[in-house]
């Protein structure tokens, strides 16, 4: 017999020690994960009345069916475990960081005798030196390419000096982009000097490199080596461009992350400025979900825990917009992850405070732009659907299905079904139909077959789900549309109404009428054509749906044609398969030549026996067949 979980009794058993607690609902789903320095006090606090937890937590508490906990030795261990559980289960009522990015680094393989400069998505504890993280992978690749050109570093993955002299020098050596250490053309000490210069460049020291490039450019020009001078000029301009992008933000040259946020109703955006070696190298924004009713300091705390649990690089300082709880524990955790002291600060005056303020303004800007984008998107989707429903006099339209037929002179008739829900394409519900019962170009008959198959299949799925007491939404065809859109006018609409009548289904059908130039003109509904404003969002949505149905059908038909390659009259001759057809075309070059050949000429082709040759001759001369 199932044991009942008595919350009040279990609360009494909670230990007075650090740990993680896990809240579950009546379906045993994890809905919240938290950490506590004292499990007994923390978990009991959720079940007290009138303590101002906020509407979201109050709602969560009403759903708790049972809870469990894991005891840890310290609050720091609880913090790590909490992060892991949140990442694993994504509980509904935890504030979650919506981010799956991995940031690029520049990696210098200092553990090698002849180091390389590489692109990396991971920062490992090895002998290599890492620079970053950067927010643009393209910028990292451009920088690596520039460094290799500037200092003539190797890009191969040979194990040197072990494999030295095993192969010829690669193309990079011949175009003067590598000094070929693989051939012993440069000593280890000379190569290390080039690496030293590359490291200085990555640390932001550009002046020596610029002077050297300018000098070489002038020397090459004086020697009338203009191509070489132009190469140095291009490198000089590339370095200046990178140098101009680096904005000094602090004289101490430390690594810092500036973190601020903006909150509006259920949405929050975190803005992070990445400062490396005292220079602003980039910025990024992140979205946080489940933030309704939460104070800013709690959202910042959740972001810091989740973001720095996943990123391989931890800066020396985090400068936050507001004070957060558990600062000491978070600092200990970050210090352990970084392998060096980490400080969390909230600047109040000076340049640092202005940087935090700037990050907050950027976060607010992203949030307002996002709100505006969502508003415009809703106008293009939900607003457009409401407009169409109003034109047709329908109360509510959510799901719309559109159909089209594609063929070439009746060959490979196919049908397409595209689905839009709330004005957006639902591609998982798109379906293709290869026509089975119609030969020849008869679009009406093809459409009748497609619609009949679609709705019969849906009715069968509905029956199965009802018998097994499953939810209907899991079937591919089970959900029927609120509006059926036909690519055409009266004829196509009548075909659809006929199918629905035979199946005793009541679904509104609307035709998308085109003008003589094959552009959408209006809607055909209830035996009349309805004009629609060409500048309206409803008209634009109808056009998108019509184009999408046509595109989907055409692509399917094209794929069938590519599989079938060319439909040849030879395919209709018994005994002639792909290999014999190719042999005939190699010998005779055209169908006309095959038709004019006698039996002996046909039998003289490799792979064509005399019986097949006679069959080919008879096909063209005795059956009354004509060339296509």
C-alpha positions, 0 to 999 in steps of 0.5 A: 500500500502506497505510503502517504507523505505527511508534510508536517511530520516530515518537517519535524524530521529535518536536520539542522545542517547544510544541504539541498532540498528538492520539492516535488508535485503530485506527479513526482516532478521536481518543481524547485531546488534550493540550498540551505545553510540550515535545512530545518529552518529553511524548508519549514519557512516555506510552509509558514503563512503571511511571510511575503514570499511573493506570488510565484513561491506562494503558487509553488508551495500549493503544488508541493506534494512531498519534498526530499533533501540531501545533507552536505558538509558545508554550504559551499558543497550545497551550492555546487550540488544545487547548481548541478540539480538545477542544470539537470532538471530545469525545475519550473519554479527556479529562475533559469538562465536561457543560454547554451553558448560556449565562448571561444578562446585563443589557445597558445600551446606553450607545452609544445617545443614549437607552439601554435595559436589555436581556436578553442571552445574549452579552457583546460588545465594544461600547459597552454595559455588561454586568452578570452573568452571572446563573444565573436567566433569570427573575430577570434578566427580573424585574429588567429589568422592575423597573428599567424601571418604577422609572426609566421607561425606554424598551423600544422599538427605535426609533432616537432621536432620528432617529425622534422624533415619527414615531409616537404614544406607546405604551401604556407612556407612557399607563400611566406606565411610560415618559417617551416620549423618542420624543415629545421629552417628556424631554431627553437629559440628563434621560434620562441621569440616569435611566440613571445611577440605573439603573446605580447600582441594578445595581451594588447601590446600593439605598438612594437608590432606596428613600428616593426611593420611600418619599418618593413613596409618602408624598406620594401618600398625603397627596394621597389618590392611593391608587392611585399610593401603592400603585404606589410601595409595590409598587415599594418592596417589590420593591426591598427583596426584591432587596436582601435577596437580595444577600449581601455576601461581601467588602469589596473589591467585586471580581468573583470565582468560587469553585470547588471540587469533590467526587469519588466513583469515576467522578463529579465535581461542580464547584460555582461561586459567582459573586461580582460587585461583592462580592456573591454573585449565584448559584451553579451546579454542573457535572458532569465525566466521564471522571474515574476515577483522576484527582487533584482538581487535574487535574479542576479544571484541565480545568474551568477551561480548558473552562468559561472558554473558553466563558463570555463573562465572566471575573472578576478572580479565581478562587479554587480549592480546590487548586493547579493545574498551569500556573497562569502559563499559565492566568492569561496566557490568562484575562488575554488573554480578559478584557482585564485582569489575572486572578489564580488563588488558593488561599486558606488562611485567613480568609473566602475560605478559608471560601467555598471550603470552603462551595463544596466542601460544596455540591459534595459535597451535590449529588453525594450527592443525585445518587447517591441519585437514581440509586439511586432511579431504578434501583429504579424502572427496572432493579429493577422490571424484575428484579422482573417477570422474577422473577415470570414466572420469566424469566432476563433481561428488558431490552426490553419492548414493549406494544401497544394498540388504539384506535377509536370504533365501529370508525372509524379503527382504530389500534394503538400500540407502545411500547418500554421498555428497562431500565425506561425508555421508548425513544420513538425506537422507538415505532410507530403502526399504521393498521389496513388489513384490519379494518373495525368494532370488532374489537380481536382482529383489529386486534391480530393485524394489528398484531403480524403487521406488526410482526414480519414487518417486523422479520424482513425487516429482519433478513434485509437486515442479514444479507445486507449484513453490517450490525449489526442494531441499526440497524433500526427493528423489527429488535430483538425484545423479551424480553417482549411485554406485551398490554393485556388478559388471556387473549384478547389473549395468545392472539392474540399467541401465535398470531401468534408461532407462525405466524411461528415466533418464541419470545417470552414473552407476558404480559397486563396484566389490569385489574379492573372499574374499569379499573385494573391488577390483575395479570399473565396468564402461562402460562394463569394470573393472577399476583398482584402487590403494588400497592405494588411498583416492578414493579407501578408500572412495569407500570401506567406501561407500560399507561398509556403504550401507551393514551395513545400509541394515543389520541393517534394516533386523536385526530390522525386524527379531527382530520384527518378532522374529522367523519365524515358520512353525506354522505361516502358519497354519490357526487359530494358532496365537502367543499365540497358537504357544507359548502354542504348543511349551511349550507342545511339545518342537519342531516342530517334536513333534507337527508333530508326535502328534495325534489330541487328544494330540493336542486338550489337549493343553490349548487354542487349540480347537479341530477344530484348532487341526484337522487343525494342524494335517491336515497341517502336514499330508494331505497337503504334507508340509515338515519341514523347 
